[in-house]
Amino acid sequence: MTAPPIAATEIPFFAPDLFDGDRDALLDAVRAIGTGTAQKFILGEHTARLEHALHTRLGSDQVADVVACSSGTSGLSLLLAAMDIGPGDEVVVPAFGCAPLAATVLDAGARPVFADIDPVRLTMDPAAAEALIGPRTRALLPAHMFSVMADMPAFRDLADRYGLRLIEDSALAQGGALRGRPAGCWGDAGVYSFVQVKTFGMPGEGGVVLTRDAALGRAVRVLRNHGQDGVHRFVHHRIGLNSRFDEVMALFQLHRLPGLDGRLARRAEISAYYSRRFAPLADRGLIAPPEGGDGRFPYVYTVLTERRDALRAHLAARGIASHVYYPRPLPAQPAFAPHAAGPGPGPAAVWPHAESAARRNLSLPLYPHLTDAQAEHIADAVRAFAGTDPNGERR
Ligand SMILES: *Cc1c(COP(=O)(O)O)cnc(C)c1O
């Protein structure tokens, strides 16, 4: 039997045209900053305006400061530095997620201790995290994943009970909220990433740190520009980073901000549609996130199936691109494996839920300009797959 021909990809996973409608605004921003008399390209008035606009959007009851920086990753590094977390310290991070969760902790000279994830939320399991808290633990670093917020009330409680810092990796969760509190506002501090594909993505690198702790915000402001205080040039109060924000991107993001809620709503609509179509597939081994609900945000739409690679091929044959975030748990990455022993003597640590999620996850296209017809084509294709046995025969 010959395999069906693979159709050309008609629906990309990473849409190449996210900013097509904003091209003129981008060119205007380049021209305005490029020809401005101040010739100020970083950390100028537009960056300050963007910080202010995001602060206002979240509300002063939720955050004390929003500080623009050069990426979500560097936001995490700034927070670790601002909290004086370094050699000899441990930070509890999820075993499943993106590289910065482990890399920023190692870069700070501290040790990431990997906790298994909750098998349903796919975010760090608070009980697993608690079991790893020891005398060297300084902080908990849970991350929101795909479209589900981590159990922040549980992590807030753990951090308070053990006297730990709580850093919330909300890099991809801008627009989410749990019990009325926005993603990023549960921890001592959180971050948002503006890298292209994120919910408030942009055509370049950038992000923000947001914090309820004004002193922490001030420390991050100093650290993002080589430890200077913004008043006295070449007076370095602390060993800082270069994590500044670009004025062209600030102007562009100010232009995009009013449209953010509309784009989030459209993403949520498509995501809810998928969940309605996929709900009946649970007893056929295809697990989809439930429709809507508290603590949800429409970033990436991810299903779980043991037949992940077959589903991926089935979709590709129908012109639908998909993506595997992340194919292996963090402790199984060559870069992190040497640092991934258990918390002390005893058997090697294992992360069965992280391993299972890495084996089974597949993400489907989800972006605001996906059409209803495209979403329907994707949902039909997934349902057709789940209605067939592994040999492709209808059940
Ligand atoms: C995207 C992302 C980051 C990193 O943000 P960058 O801006 O790409 O550095 C960190 N954590 C999570 C959970 C992310 O999704």
The ligand as an ORCA input file, in Angstrom:
! r2SCAN-3c Opt
* xyz 0 1
  C       8.461     32.308     25.184
  C       8.722     31.837     26.566
  C       9.848     32.251     27.276
  C      10.952     33.063     26.677
  O      10.563     34.301     26.138
  P      11.548     34.951     25.061
  O      10.987     36.324     24.873
  O      11.480     34.104     23.831
  O      12.901     34.982     25.655
  C       9.986     31.830     28.591
  N       9.071     31.043     29.162
  C       7.970     30.610     28.504
  C       6.983     29.764     29.217
  C       7.771     30.982     27.192
  O       6.701     30.544     26.537
*
